[in-house]
Amino acid sequence: MSLDLLIPFGILLIMVVYLIYSRNNFEKDIVSLYEEKLDEWKKHSTIEKEKTSHKELVGLVFKTDYKINIELLDESVESTLKRGKFEVSNIKDN
């Protein structure tokens, strides 16, 4: 009687080992495929770097008596000043 049950359990054990082995190979293949696709995507994707605005010294502001004088170091901002597109901020508040 014990020999009768040994054959089905042996077949079952062999099937379980085979299924575990085939599943492991399948997972390795899928992982390698997706790693290749990720590397390909990294090659072809464009990375846009964000441009951060920074302060640039373009002139000096002086007060003589009741008059304010602006001395420009960079003449490209002269049109912006003439149009009145500037902001006044107090350094002591920052």
Secondary structure, DSSP 4 states (H G I P E B T S, - for coil): -HHHHHHHHHHHHHHHHHHHHHHHHHHHHHHHHHHHHHHHHHHHSPPPPPPPP-----EEEEEETTEEEEEES-GGGHHHHHHT------GGG-
